Amino acid sequence: MDVTKLASGLDTVWVVLTAAMILLMEGGFALLEAGFVRQKNAVSIIMKVFVDIAFGALIYYIFGFALMYGKDAGGWIGTSGFFLKGDLSHIDLSISHETYWLFQCAFVIAVISIVSGAVAERVSFRAYILYAIAMTGLIYPAAGHWIWGSGGWLGRLGMIDFAGSAAIHALGGFAALAAAIQIGPRIGKFNPDGSANIVPPSNLPLASVGAFILWFGWFGFNSGSTLSASNGAIGHIAVTTMLAASAGGAGCIVFTMMRYRKADPPSVINGALAGLVGITAGCAYVSDAAAIAIGIVCGIAMVLATEFLESRRVDDPVGAFAVHGVSGSLGTLAVGLFAQPGRIQEAGHAGLLYGGDWRLLGIQLLGLAVVAVWGFGLTWIALKGINAIVPIRVSRDEELIGLDVGSHGVPAYSQDQDFIEWSRVKP
């Protein structure tokens, strides 16, 4: 028996299965966001998720993957691998380039889905398609190349981001913040004096099921990033992932009970997700105790960040920035504190609290700052350009009726009041 061929086959099965788990997370995003928004906008959430998958996969196949993982040009961008053709010999893995593309494609779809929630209930569908192309074709691939690409300048400096707290979540979170600021709050969200009105979620049980699906998919997200079925770290990665998520949820339960005298369900849902986001960068490198600490800190920070955004009149319906931007930032920096020398190959990469110096923490801070500025800045520029072509926000009437009817011509639930409104306006 050819042991090398057998190992390659097992690795291929492992990566394809974990890629499928990550893709299933889109169902989680769909249910989570549909549950958090009003029911008159549930279909619009589902349609945006289909845009993420359909356009995201095609654009990433045509040129996004090439810019991210192609032959390096000065540490800034890839230059080969368009349509998965050309020279990709520098990608030296036990799996095929097609298998590797599939796994990375699931990642890029997740990135654009982060932004989707921040602009829910008022973004133009046509404008969102154009932005999805920009994110999956340039914004994410460029940042990903700097960190993960062969020869990327942040990777050469020594930045560590195992499964994407910075490259995926901080990038997507700060892009979501830029989008939410530029598109403006939903009608009626804020009063003239700046105080916020509560917009009740339409279906919290649905949102919680979405969170559970995301939680499940995250084991593929983190453990699958080993790209090898025989990697001994898989079990440890799964344990730290579980502990951080649980700690994030538990931390939010206790914190909101102390702060609001009631355990706040949306905060608890997002708290578990915040723990998952926070552990993504260091899941292979930190101890179990550190994973719990990261989860608790990220969960509490998410609640405080949500309150801060509302105080600044920034409307983020699903908490995309608080969950992904804030927790992704904290998770990226946590590697510089908690990375254990026994789990890091390079001796100089130990975290500050485990015998290392300030070098790794400084590199993590630099990489985070670059990714945050890139995600925010390029999204701001992209939306400005798109707005010159097609308005990025729907009309007032369309927003009041609901995007399901206004943009897609059909309500989510035909028995409710939306059906009566739809029947009146449908030609």
C-alpha positions as CSV (number, residue, x, y, z in Angstrom):
1,M,0.0,0.0,0.0
2,D,1.3,3.5,-0.9
3,V,1.2,5.3,2.4
4,T,1.7,8.7,0.9
5,K,-1.2,8.2,-1.5
6,L,-3.4,7.0,1.4
7,A,-2.5,10.0,3.5
8,S,-3.3,12.3,0.6
9,G,-6.6,10.6,0.2
10,L,-7.5,11.0,3.8
11,D,-6.4,14.6,3.8
12,T,-8.6,15.3,0.8
13,V,-11.7,13.7,2.5
14,W,-11.0,15.7,5.6
15,V,-10.6,19.0,3.8
16,V,-13.7,18.5,1.6
17,L,-15.8,17.5,4.6
18,T,-14.7,20.5,6.7
19,A,-15.2,22.8,3.7
20,A,-18.8,21.5,3.5
21,M,-19.2,22.2,7.3
22,I,-18.1,25.8,6.7
23,L,-20.5,26.2,3.7
24,L,-23.3,24.9,6.0
25,M,-22.6,28.0,8.1
26,E,-24.3,30.0,5.4
27,G,-27.5,28.3,6.6
28,G,-26.6,29.5,10.1
29,F,-26.0,33.1,8.9
30,A,-29.4,33.0,7.0
31,L,-31.3,31.8,10.1
32,L,-29.5,34.0,12.5
33,E,-30.0,37.2,10.5
34,A,-33.6,36.4,9.5
35,G,-34.4,35.9,13.1
36,F,-32.8,39.1,14.2
37,V,-34.5,41.3,11.6
38,R,-38.2,42.0,11.2
39,Q,-40.2,39.4,9.3
40,K,-40.9,41.8,6.4
41,N,-37.2,41.5,5.6
42,A,-36.6,37.8,6.1
43,V,-36.6,36.9,2.4
44,S,-34.1,39.7,1.6
45,I,-31.7,38.0,4.1
46,I,-31.9,34.7,2.3
47,M,-31.4,36.3,-1.1
48,K,-28.2,38.1,0.1
49,V,-26.9,34.7,1.4
50,F,-27.5,33.3,-2.1
51,V,-25.6,36.2,-3.5
52,D,-22.7,35.5,-1.2
53,I,-22.5,31.8,-2.3
54,A,-23.3,32.2,-6.0
55,F,-21.3,35.3,-6.9
56,G,-18.7,34.7,-4.2
57,A,-17.7,31.3,-5.5
58,L,-17.6,32.4,-9.1
59,I,-15.5,35.5,-8.5
60,Y,-13.1,33.7,-6.2
61,Y,-12.7,31.0,-8.9
62,I,-12.1,33.5,-11.7
63,F,-9.5,35.8,-10.0
64,G,-9.9,36.1,-6.2
65,F,-8.0,32.9,-5.4
66,A,-5.2,34.0,-7.8
67,L,-4.8,37.3,-6.1
68,M,-4.7,35.6,-2.7
69,Y,-2.6,32.5,-3.2
70,G,-0.9,33.0,-6.6
71,K,2.8,33.6,-7.0
72,D,3.8,36.5,-4.9
73,A,4.6,39.9,-6.2
74,G,6.6,41.9,-3.6
75,G,4.6,40.5,-0.7
76,W,1.4,42.4,-1.8
77,I,-0.6,40.3,-4.2
78,G,-0.7,37.0,-6.1
79,T,-0.2,36.9,-9.8
80,S,-1.1,33.3,-11.0
81,G,-3.9,30.8,-10.6
82,F,-6.7,32.6,-12.5
83,F,-9.4,30.1,-13.2
84,L,-7.2,27.7,-11.2
85,K,-4.8,27.6,-14.1
86,G,-1.1,28.6,-14.4
87,D,1.7,28.2,-12.0
88,L,0.6,27.2,-8.5
89,S,3.6,25.0,-7.8
90,H,4.4,27.1,-4.7
91,I,1.3,25.7,-3.0
92,D,3.0,22.5,-1.7
93,L,0.2,20.5,0.1
94,S,-0.9,16.9,0.2
95,I,-4.2,17.9,-1.3
96,S,-4.9,19.1,-4.8
97,H,-5.2,22.7,-5.8
98,E,-8.9,22.2,-6.5
99,T,-9.5,20.8,-3.0
100,Y,-7.6,23.7,-1.5
101,W,-9.6,26.2,-3.5
102,L,-12.9,24.6,-2.3
103,F,-11.8,25.1,1.4
104,Q,-10.7,28.6,0.8
105,C,-13.9,29.4,-1.2
106,A,-16.0,28.5,1.9
107,F,-13.9,31.1,3.8
108,V,-14.5,33.9,1.4
109,I,-18.2,33.3,1.4
110,A,-18.2,33.7,5.2
111,V,-16.4,37.0,4.9
112,I,-19.0,38.7,2.8
113,S,-21.8,37.2,5.0
114,I,-20.5,39.2,7.9
115,V,-21.1,42.5,6.1
116,S,-24.6,41.4,5.1
117,G,-26.0,41.6,8.6
118,A,-24.8,45.1,9.2
119,V,-26.7,46.6,6.3
120,A,-29.8,44.4,6.7
121,E,-33.3,45.9,6.1
122,R,-32.2,48.9,4.0
123,V,-29.5,47.9,1.5
124,S,-30.2,47.9,-2.2
125,F,-30.0,44.3,-3.6
126,R,-28.3,45.5,-6.8
127,A,-25.7,47.5,-4.8
128,Y,-25.1,44.5,-2.5
129,I,-24.3,42.3,-5.5
130,L,-21.7,44.8,-6.7
131,Y,-20.2,45.0,-3.2
132,A,-20.0,41.2,-2.9
133,I,-18.0,41.2,-6.1
134,A,-15.6,43.8,-4.7
135,M,-15.2,42.0,-1.3
136,T,-14.6,38.5,-2.7
137,G,-12.6,39.7,-5.7
138,L,-10.2,42.2,-4.1
139,I,-10.7,43.3,-0.5
140,Y,-10.5,40.0,1.2
141,P,-8.0,38.3,-1.3
142,A,-5.5,41.1,-0.9
143,A,-5.6,41.1,2.9
144,G,-5.5,37.3,2.9
145,H,-2.4,37.3,0.7
146,W,-0.6,39.5,3.2
147,I,-1.2,37.1,6.0
148,W,-1.5,33.6,4.4
149,G,-0.2,33.9,0.9
150,S,3.2,32.5,-0.1
151,G,5.5,35.5,0.5
152,G,2.8,37.8,2.0
153,W,4.5,40.6,3.9
154,L,2.6,40.2,7.2
155,G,3.2,36.5,7.1
156,R,6.9,37.1,6.6
157,L,7.0,39.3,9.6
158,G,5.6,36.5,11.7
159,M,1.9,37.3,12.1
160,I,-0.1,34.3,13.4
161,D,-3.7,33.9,12.4
162,F,-4.5,30.2,12.3
163,A,-8.0,30.3,11.0
164,G,-8.8,34.0,10.5
165,S,-9.7,36.1,13.5
166,A,-8.0,39.0,11.6
167,A,-8.0,37.9,7.9
168,I,-11.7,37.0,8.0
169,H,-13.5,38.4,11.1
170,A,-11.7,41.6,11.9
171,L,-11.6,42.4,8.1
172,G,-15.3,41.6,7.7
173,G,-16.2,43.4,11.0
174,F,-14.6,46.7,10.1
175,A,-16.0,46.4,6.6
176,A,-19.4,46.0,8.2
177,L,-18.8,49.1,10.4
178,A,-18.0,51.2,7.3
179,A,-21.0,49.9,5.5
180,A,-23.4,50.5,8.5
181,I,-22.1,54.1,8.9
182,Q,-22.3,55.0,5.2
183,I,-25.7,53.5,4.6
184,G,-27.2,55.1,7.7
185,P,-29.6,53.7,10.4
186,R,-33.0,52.2,9.7
187,I,-36.0,54.5,9.7
188,G,-37.2,55.0,13.3
189,K,-34.1,53.4,14.9
190,F,-33.0,56.6,16.6
191,N,-34.9,59.5,18.0
192,P,-34.0,63.2,17.3
193,D,-32.3,63.3,20.7
194,G,-30.0,60.4,19.8
195,S,-31.7,57.8,21.9
196,A,-32.3,54.4,20.4
197,N,-35.5,52.6,19.9
198,I,-35.7,48.8,20.3
199,V,-36.4,47.0,17.0
200,P,-37.7,43.6,18.3
201,P,-36.2,40.6,16.5
202,S,-38.8,38.7,14.5
203,N,-37.9,35.2,15.7
204,L,-35.3,34.5,18.4
205,P,-35.7,30.7,18.3
206,L,-34.8,30.9,14.6
207,A,-31.8,33.1,15.4
208,S,-30.7,30.7,18.1
209,V,-30.8,27.7,15.7
210,G,-28.7,29.8,13.3
211,A,-26.2,30.3,16.0
212,F,-26.1,26.6,16.8
213,I,-25.4,25.8,13.1
214,L,-22.6,28.4,13.1
215,W,-21.2,26.8,16.2
216,F,-21.2,23.4,14.6
217,G,-19.6,24.7,11.4
218,W,-16.9,26.4,13.4
219,F,-15.3,23.1,14.1
220,G,-14.8,22.8,10.4
221,F,-13.6,26.4,10.3
222,N,-10.9,25.9,12.9
223,S,-10.0,22.2,12.9
224,G,-10.2,22.0,9.1
225,S,-7.5,24.7,8.8
226,T,-5.0,22.0,9.7
227,L,-5.6,20.8,6.1
228,S,-4.6,17.4,7.3
229,A,-6.5,14.5,8.8
230,S,-3.5,13.2,10.6
231,N,-2.5,16.5,12.3
232,G,-2.2,15.8,16.0
233,A,-3.6,19.3,16.9
234,I,-7.1,18.6,15.6
235,G,-8.4,17.5,19.0
236,H,-6.9,20.4,20.9
237,I,-8.2,22.9,18.3
238,A,-11.7,21.4,18.7
239,V,-11.5,21.7,22.5
240,T,-10.3,25.3,22.6
241,T,-13.1,26.2,20.1
242,M,-15.7,24.6,22.3
243,L,-14.5,26.2,25.5
244,A,-14.2,29.7,24.1
245,A,-17.7,29.5,22.6
246,S,-19.2,28.2,25.9
247,A,-17.3,30.8,27.9
248,G,-18.5,33.6,25.6
249,G,-22.1,32.5,26.1
250,A,-21.7,32.0,29.9
251,G,-19.9,35.3,30.3
252,C,-22.8,37.1,28.5
253,I,-25.4,35.3,30.7
254,V,-23.8,36.4,33.9
255,F,-22.8,39.9,32.6
256,T,-26.3,40.8,31.3
257,M,-28.0,39.5,34.4
258,M,-25.8,41.8,36.4
259,R,-26.2,44.7,34.0
260,Y,-29.8,44.4,33.0
261,R,-31.1,42.1,35.8
262,K,-32.2,39.7,33.0
263,A,-30.2,37.4,30.8
264,D,-30.5,39.0,27.4
265,P,-31.1,36.4,24.7
266,P,-29.7,38.3,21.7
267,S,-26.6,39.1,23.7
268,V,-26.2,35.5,24.8
269,I,-26.5,34.3,21.2
270,N,-23.9,36.8,20.0
271,G,-21.7,36.1,23.0
272,A,-21.2,32.5,22.0
273,L,-20.4,33.7,18.5
274,A,-18.0,36.3,19.9
275,G,-16.1,33.5,21.8
276,L,-15.9,31.5,18.5
277,V,-14.5,34.5,16.6
278,G,-12.0,35.3,19.4
279,I,-10.5,31.8,19.5
280,T,-10.1,31.5,15.7
281,A,-6.7,33.0,15.5
282,G,-5.1,31.1,18.3
283,C,-7.1,27.9,18.6
284,A,-4.0,25.8,17.8
285,Y,-1.6,27.7,20.0
286,V,-3.3,28.6,23.3
287,S,-4.1,26.5,26.4
288,D,-7.6,25.5,27.5
289,A,-7.6,28.1,30.3
290,A,-6.6,30.8,27.8
291,A,-9.4,29.8,25.5
292,I,-11.9,30.3,28.4
293,A,-10.4,33.7,29.2
294,I,-10.6,34.7,25.6
295,G,-14.2,33.6,25.3
296,I,-15.3,35.5,28.4
297,V,-13.5,38.7,27.4
298,C,-14.9,38.6,23.9
299,G,-18.4,38.0,25.1
300,I,-18.4,40.9,27.5
301,A,-16.6,43.2,25.0
302,M,-19.3,42.4,22.5
303,V,-22.1,43.7,24.8
304,L,-20.2,46.9,25.5
305,A,-19.4,47.4,21.9
306,T,-23.0,47.0,20.9
307,E,-24.0,49.7,23.5
308,F,-21.2,52.0,22.3
309,L,-22.4,51.8,18.6
310,E,-25.9,52.6,19.6
311,S,-24.6,55.6,21.6
312,R,-22.9,56.8,18.4
313,R,-26.1,56.3,16.3
314,V,-24.6,53.5,14.3
315,D,-27.3,50.9,13.4
316,D,-26.0,47.3,13.1
317,P,-29.1,45.1,13.3
318,V,-27.3,41.8,14.0
319,G,-24.2,43.1,15.8
320,A,-21.8,42.3,13.0
321,F,-19.1,44.7,14.1
322,A,-19.4,43.9,17.8
323,V,-19.2,40.1,17.2
324,H,-16.7,40.0,14.4
325,G,-14.8,43.3,14.4
326,V,-14.3,43.6,18.2
327,S,-13.9,39.9,19.0
328,G,-11.7,39.3,15.9
329,S,-9.4,42.1,17.1
330,L,-9.2,40.8,20.6
331,G,-8.6,37.3,19.4
332,T,-5.8,38.4,17.1
333,L,-4.1,40.3,20.0
334,A,-4.6,37.3,22.4
335,V,-2.2,35.2,20.3
336,G,0.5,37.7,21.2
337,L,-0.3,37.1,24.9
338,F,-1.2,33.5,25.2
339,A,0.6,31.6,22.4
340,Q,2.5,28.7,24.1
341,P,6.1,28.0,23.0
342,G,5.5,24.3,22.8
343,R,2.7,24.8,20.2
344,I,4.6,27.4,18.1
345,Q,7.3,26.0,15.9
346,E,9.4,29.2,15.9
347,A,11.1,29.8,19.2
348,G,10.7,33.5,19.0
349,H,6.9,33.3,18.6
350,A,5.9,32.6,22.2
351,G,3.2,34.9,23.7
352,L,4.2,37.6,26.2
353,L,2.6,35.7,29.1
354,Y,4.5,32.5,28.2
355,G,8.0,33.6,28.2
356,G,8.1,35.6,25.0
357,D,8.9,39.2,24.4
358,W,6.8,42.0,22.9
359,R,7.7,41.1,19.4
360,L,4.8,38.8,18.6
361,L,2.2,41.1,20.3
362,G,3.6,44.0,18.3
363,I,3.4,42.1,15.0
364,Q,-0.2,41.0,15.8
365,L,-1.1,44.7,16.6
366,L,0.4,45.9,13.3
367,G,-1.3,43.2,11.3
368,L,-4.6,44.0,13.0
369,A,-4.3,47.7,12.3
370,V,-3.5,47.1,8.7
371,V,-6.4,44.7,8.1
372,A,-8.9,47.0,10.0
373,V,-7.9,50.1,8.0
374,W,-7.9,48.1,4.7
375,G,-11.4,46.6,5.4
376,F,-12.9,49.8,6.5
377,G,-11.2,52.1,3.9
378,L,-11.8,49.9,0.9
379,T,-15.4,49.2,1.8
380,W,-16.0,52.9,2.2
381,I,-14.4,53.6,-1.2
382,A,-16.2,50.7,-2.9
383,L,-19.6,51.8,-1.6
384,K,-19.0,55.4,-2.7
385,G,-18.2,54.1,-6.1
386,I,-21.2,51.8,-6.2
387,N,-23.5,54.5,-5.0
388,A,-22.5,56.5,-8.1
389,I,-23.8,53.7,-10.3
390,V,-26.8,52.5,-8.3
391,P,-28.1,53.8,-4.9
392,I,-26.8,51.7,-2.1
393,R,-30.0,52.3,0.0
394,V,-33.6,51.4,-1.0
395,S,-36.2,54.1,-1.1
396,R,-38.2,55.2,2.0
397,D,-41.4,53.5,0.7
398,E,-39.5,50.3,0.0
399,E,-38.0,50.2,3.4
400,L,-41.3,50.8,5.1
401,I,-43.1,48.1,3.1
402,G,-40.2,45.8,3.6
403,L,-37.5,44.5,1.3
404,D,-39.2,41.2,0.8
405,V,-42.0,42.8,-1.1
406,G,-40.2,45.9,-2.3
407,S,-37.1,44.2,-3.7
408,H,-38.2,40.6,-4.3
409,G,-42.0,40.8,-4.8
410,V,-42.9,38.1,-2.2
411,P,-43.3,38.0,1.6
412,A,-41.7,35.4,3.8
413,Y,-45.1,34.4,5.3
414,S,-48.1,34.7,3.0
415,Q,-50.7,34.5,5.8
416,D,-49.5,37.7,7.6
417,Q,-50.2,41.4,7.1
418,D,-47.3,41.6,4.6
419,F,-49.4,39.5,2.2
420,I,-52.1,42.1,2.2
421,E,-49.6,44.9,1.5
422,W,-48.0,42.8,-1.2
423,S,-51.2,42.1,-2.9
424,R,-52.0,45.8,-3.2
425,V,-48.7,46.8,-4.7
426,K,-47.9,43.8,-6.9
427,P,-48.8,44.5,-10.6
